[in-house]
Amino acid sequence: MQIPTSGDSINSITQINIEHSVAIYPTITNDIVFIQINIPAKVSIKIYDLLGKLIVSQNISSLAENKISLSEYDTGIYIVSVSIDNTIINKKIILTK
């Protein structure tokens, strides 16, 4: 059993705080996905289809509501990968037509 050091605990707490600062909605959409980051940070977004093909890659503003249109893509399940500093958060969204 590995006992976390104080640095590990701080990193874990930081990661939990970052995860709670990310909102991706709606999880089922026919076009627009909103991404809100509630902490000041450098943020990049990548969206992948289930085959792992990158379909969207962009830097977004933190502390703002960002919109990404998926209207040109096929119905299916996609993974939104949010990179904030050294933390990556993945969320699933479903695109319907």
Z-matrix of the N, CA and C atoms (Angstrom, degrees):
N
C 1 1.448
C 2 1.521 1 108.97
N 3 1.315 2 115.51 1 129.06
C 4 1.459 3 119.78 2 -179.54
C 5 1.522 4 109.01 3 -93.50
N 6 1.299 5 116.02 4 128.10
C 7 1.459 6 121.25 5 177.83
C 8 1.518 7 107.71 6 -92.51
N 9 1.338 8 116.04 7 122.93
C 10 1.466 9 117.56 8 -178.48
C 11 1.515 10 111.85 9 -66.10
N 12 1.301 11 115.18 10 141.03
C 13 1.459 12 119.58 11 173.84
C 14 1.517 13 107.81 12 -82.74
N 15 1.308 14 116.56 13 170.93
C 16 1.465 15 119.36 14 -179.05
C 17 1.519 16 110.88 15 -60.93
N 18 1.321 17 118.23 16 -34.07
C 19 1.463 18 121.07 17 177.31
C 20 1.514 19 112.01 18 -65.26
N 21 1.372 20 116.95 19 -38.96
C 22 1.458 21 120.73 20 177.38
C 23 1.512 22 110.70 21 -63.41
N 24 1.318 23 117.17 22 -41.76
C 25 1.465 24 121.32 23 179.77
C 26 1.515 25 110.51 24 -62.79
N 27 1.294 26 116.69 25 -44.03
C 28 1.465 27 120.44 26 179.54
C 29 1.523 28 109.94 27 -62.72
N 30 1.340 29 117.31 28 -43.13
C 31 1.457 30 119.89 29 178.66
C 32 1.519 31 111.25 30 -63.31
N 33 1.334 32 118.16 31 -40.15
C 34 1.457 33 121.96 32 178.73
C 35 1.521 34 110.81 33 -64.21
N 36 1.320 35 116.48 34 -43.54
C 37 1.465 36 120.53 35 178.62
C 38 1.511 37 110.09 36 -64.50
N 39 1.315 38 117.29 37 -42.62
C 40 1.460 39 120.92 38 178.12
C 41 1.517 40 110.64 39 -60.44
N 42 1.327 41 118.05 40 -44.08
C 43 1.457 42 121.40 41 179.90
C 44 1.526 43 110.94 42 -62.72
N 45 1.324 44 117.52 43 -42.57
C 46 1.465 45 120.69 44 178.02
C 47 1.520 46 110.38 45 -62.53
N 48 1.323 47 118.05 46 -43.10
C 49 1.458 48 121.51 47 178.17
C 50 1.520 49 111.13 48 -62.16
N 51 1.321 50 117.31 49 -40.99
C 52 1.461 51 120.73 50 178.44
C 53 1.530 52 110.28 51 -64.86
N 54 1.336 53 117.72 52 -43.72
C 55 1.458 54 120.77 53 -179.84
C 56 1.522 55 111.21 54 -60.51
N 57 1.318 56 117.83 55 -37.56
C 58 1.462 57 121.25 56 178.88
C 59 1.527 58 112.21 57 -76.02
N 60 1.305 59 117.92 58 -10.72
C 61 1.455 60 122.19 59 179.99
C 62 1.522 61 112.90 60 -94.56
N 63 1.334 62 116.66 61 0.93
C 64 1.463 63 121.54 62 -178.67
C 65 1.523 64 109.23 63 -109.74
N 66 1.336 65 115.89 64 127.27
C 67 1.472 66 121.28 65 175.36
C 68 1.524 67 108.35 66 -124.47
N 69 1.322 68 115.99 67 125.93
C 70 1.459 69 122.35 68 176.72
C 71 1.525 70 106.06 69 -124.74
N 72 1.328 71 116.69 70 120.26
C 73 1.459 72 119.81 71 -175.52
C 74 1.523 73 110.87 72 -153.93
N 75 1.311 74 118.88 73 157.41
C 76 1.460 75 126.35 74 -12.04
C 77 1.528 76 109.94 75 -72.66
N 78 1.303 77 117.53 76 161.07
C 79 1.462 78 120.06 77 179.62
C 80 1.530 79 110.86 78 -80.19
N 81 1.325 80 116.70 79 -18.73
C 82 1.470 81 122.20 80 171.58
C 83 1.516 82 106.67 81 -121.85
N 84 1.331 83 116.39 82 121.37
C 85 1.458 84 120.57 83 -174.67
C 86 1.524 85 110.51 84 -142.94
N 87 1.325 86 116.06 85 160.11
C 88 1.462 87 119.50 86 172.81
C 89 1.525 88 111.37 87 -110.24
N 90 1.334 89 117.53 88 2.23
C 91 1.464 90 120.38 89 178.19
C 92 1.531 91 112.37 90 -164.26
N 93 1.311 92 117.27 91 -77.15
C 94 1.469 93 122.30 92 -169.51
C 95 1.529 94 111.87 93 -86.72
N 96 1.331 95 115.53 94 136.59
C 97 1.458 96 123.49 95 170.55
C 98 1.522 97 106.61 96 -116.52
N 99 1.318 98 115.77 97 131.51
C 100 1.456 99 121.62 98 177.36
C 101 1.524 100 108.73 99 -100.98
N 102 1.329 101 114.83 100 136.88
C 103 1.465 102 120.49 101 178.40
C 104 1.519 103 107.42 102 -128.76
N 105 1.322 104 115.23 103 122.52
C 106 1.455 105 120.76 104 -179.98
C 107 1.524 106 108.89 105 -123.30
N 108 1.318 107 115.33 106 129.83
C 109 1.465 108 122.49 107 176.98
C 110 1.523 109 106.51 108 -116.13
N 111 1.323 110 117.17 109 120.61
C 112 1.459 111 121.40 110 -172.47
C 113 1.522 112 113.85 111 -99.43
N 114 1.317 113 117.23 112 23.39
C 115 1.459 114 121.13 113 174.49
C 116 1.530 115 107.92 114 -134.82
N 117 1.313 116 118.17 115 147.68
C 118 1.466 117 118.93 116 177.12
C 119 1.524 118 109.66 117 -73.23
N 120 1.314 119 115.76 118 120.56
C 121 1.465 120 119.64 119 -178.00
C 122 1.518 121 109.64 120 -166.88
N 123 1.328 122 115.37 121 164.14
C 124 1.454 123 122.07 122 171.31
C 125 1.532 124 106.67 123 -81.99
N 126 1.343 125 116.99 124 122.50
C 127 1.460 126 121.05 125 -172.40
C 128 1.524 127 110.28 126 -127.31
N 129 1.327 128 115.83 127 133.36
C 130 1.464 129 119.99 128 171.46
C 131 1.525 130 108.71 129 -124.98
N 132 1.318 131 114.35 130 146.54
C 133 1.461 132 122.38 131 -177.99
C 134 1.516 133 108.36 132 -119.53
N 135 1.324 134 115.31 133 136.64
C 136 1.457 135 121.33 134 171.40
C 137 1.525 136 106.79 135 -132.74
N 138 1.319 137 115.92 136 137.99
C 139 1.457 138 120.55 137 177.07
C 140 1.519 139 107.68 138 -121.97
N 141 1.342 140 115.19 139 130.03
C 142 1.453 141 122.28 140 -177.31
C 143 1.523 142 109.71 141 -119.95
N 144 1.342 143 116.19 142 148.04
C 145 1.458 144 118.87 143 168.49
C 146 1.531 145 107.83 144 -81.54
N 147 1.333 146 116.97 145 177.71
C 148 1.466 147 119.19 146 -176.51
C 149 1.522 148 113.83 147 -71.22
N 150 1.319 149 116.80 148 -12.27
C 151 1.464 150 119.69 149 175.14
C 152 1.526 151 111.66 150 -87.30
N 153 1.333 152 115.96 151 -1.97
C 154 1.462 153 120.63 152 179.04
C 155 1.511 154 113.91 153 89.90
N 156 1.331 155 117.14 154 6.92
C 157 1.465 156 120.45 155 179.21
C 158 1.527 157 109.59 156 -77.52
N 159 1.330 158 115.58 157 127.22
C 160 1.458 159 121.83 158 177.77
C 161 1.523 160 109.12 159 -73.16
N 162 1.336 161 117.34 160 122.74
C 163 1.466 162 119.85 161 -179.72
C 164 1.526 163 112.90 162 -112.01
N 165 1.327 164 117.13 163 -23.81
C 166 1.465 165 121.49 164 178.36
C 167 1.520 166 108.09 165 -140.41
N 168 1.324 167 116.13 166 135.52
C 169 1.462 168 121.50 167 174.20
C 170 1.522 169 107.57 168 -146.11
N 171 1.322 170 115.95 169 118.96
C 172 1.463 171 118.82 170 179.28
C 173 1.519 172 110.66 171 -160.11
N 174 1.323 173 114.45 172 156.77
C 175 1.455 174 121.19 173 171.87
C 176 1.518 175 106.89 174 -89.01
N 177 1.331 176 116.31 175 141.09
C 178 1.456 177 119.86 176 179.72
C 179 1.513 178 109.95 177 -126.24
N 180 1.328 179 114.87 178 167.89
C 181 1.459 180 120.93 179 178.59
C 182 1.515 181 110.16 180 -84.69
N 183 1.316 182 115.75 181 134.78
C 184 1.452 183 118.34 182 170.31
C 185 1.523 184 106.93 183 -83.81
N 186 1.316 185 115.99 184 165.21
C 187 1.465 186 122.84 185 -178.75
C 188 1.526 187 111.94 186 60.13
N 189 1.336 188 116.75 187 28.95
C 190 1.461 189 122.03 188 177.78
C 191 1.519 190 108.50 189 -148.95
N 192 1.330 191 116.18 190 159.02
C 193 1.455 192 120.43 191 175.18
C 194 1.529 193 107.40 192 -91.36
N 195 1.309 194 116.48 193 120.34
C 196 1.456 195 122.90 194 -177.24
C 197 1.522 196 109.19 195 -107.03
N 198 1.334 197 116.87 196 138.97
C 199 1.459 198 121.53 197 179.36
C 200 1.520 199 109.72 198 -113.14
N 201 1.332 200 115.34 199 135.56
C 202 1.459 201 120.91 200 174.80
C 203 1.515 202 107.64 201 -127.22
N 204 1.324 203 116.02 202 125.54
C 205 1.459 204 120.88 203 179.08
C 206 1.525 205 109.84 204 -88.94
N 207 1.323 206 114.96 205 132.84
C 208 1.464 207 121.43 206 176.93
C 209 1.529 208 111.09 207 -114.38
N 210 1.316 209 117.37 208 17.39
C 211 1.467 210 121.90 209 -173.62
C 212 1.527 211 113.43 210 -61.53
N 213 1.312 212 118.10 211 -25.92
C 214 1.466 213 120.29 212 -177.34
C 215 1.537 214 113.39 213 -85.86
N 216 1.342 215 116.06 214 -0.51
C 217 1.464 216 119.78 215 -177.33
C 218 1.524 217 111.30 216 -105.09
N 219 1.329 218 115.48 217 159.66
C 220 1.457 219 121.79 218 -177.53
C 221 1.529 220 111.89 219 -74.81
N 222 1.320 221 114.56 220 156.14
C 223 1.457 222 121.58 221 173.40
C 224 1.525 223 108.95 222 -55.54
N 225 1.329 224 116.60 223 138.11
C 226 1.461 225 119.58 224 178.32
C 227 1.510 226 112.26 225 160.59
N 228 1.309 227 114.97 226 -170.47
C 229 1.460 228 122.62 227 179.81
C 230 1.526 229 108.13 228 -103.10
N 231 1.318 230 115.11 229 135.35
C 232 1.457 231 121.98 230 -178.76
C 233 1.528 232 109.14 231 -129.39
N 234 1.321 233 115.85 232 153.77
C 235 1.458 234 122.34 233 177.36
C 236 1.525 235 108.45 234 -110.85
N 237 1.332 236 115.45 235 123.55
C 238 1.459 237 121.83 236 175.19
C 239 1.517 238 106.85 237 -96.68
N 240 1.317 239 116.64 238 120.55
C 241 1.452 240 122.94 239 179.95
C 242 1.529 241 108.66 240 -109.74
N 243 1.321 242 115.63 241 116.60
C 244 1.457 243 122.22 242 -178.44
C 245 1.522 244 107.92 243 -106.77
N 246 1.327 245 116.32 244 122.45
C 247 1.457 246 121.29 245 179.03
C 248 1.524 247 109.07 246 -109.47
N 249 1.343 248 114.77 247 117.91
C 250 1.465 249 121.68 248 179.23
C 251 1.519 250 106.78 249 -124.95
N 252 1.316 251 115.54 250 115.90
C 253 1.460 252 121.04 251 -175.80
C 254 1.534 253 108.63 252 52.24
N 255 1.317 254 119.73 253 -116.41
C 256 1.469 255 121.51 254 -179.21
C 257 1.525 256 112.81 255 -104.92
N 258 1.327 257 117.21 256 16.09
C 259 1.455 258 121.98 257 -177.33
C 260 1.523 259 110.21 258 -113.41
N 261 1.339 260 116.49 259 135.30
C 262 1.462 261 121.41 260 176.93
C 263 1.526 262 107.59 261 -118.09
N 264 1.328 263 115.51 262 129.76
C 265 1.456 264 122.81 263 179.37
C 266 1.513 265 107.68 264 -119.93
N 267 1.341 266 116.90 265 127.25
C 268 1.465 267 121.94 266 179.86
C 269 1.520 268 109.83 267 -111.66
N 270 1.332 269 115.68 268 133.05
C 271 1.464 270 122.16 269 176.98
C 272 1.521 271 108.78 270 -131.40
N 273 1.327 272 115.55 271 146.50
C 274 1.458 273 121.59 272 179.19
C 275 1.519 274 109.80 273 -95.49
N 276 1.343 275 116.40 274 137.68
C 277 1.456 276 121.56 275 171.84
C 278 1.528 277 108.25 276 -129.22
N 279 1.315 278 115.16 277 154.02
C 280 1.462 279 121.52 278 179.32
C 281 1.526 280 107.60 279 -116.58
N 282 1.325 281 115.76 280 125.79
C 283 1.456 282 121.54 281 178.79
C 284 1.517 283 108.16 282 -102.32
N 285 1.334 284 116.35 283 123.05
C 286 1.462 285 122.26 284 177.84
C 287 1.518 286 109.07 285 -115.82
N 288 1.312 287 116.51 286 160.32
C 289 1.480 288 120.69 287 178.07
C 290 1.500 289 109.91 288 -123.44
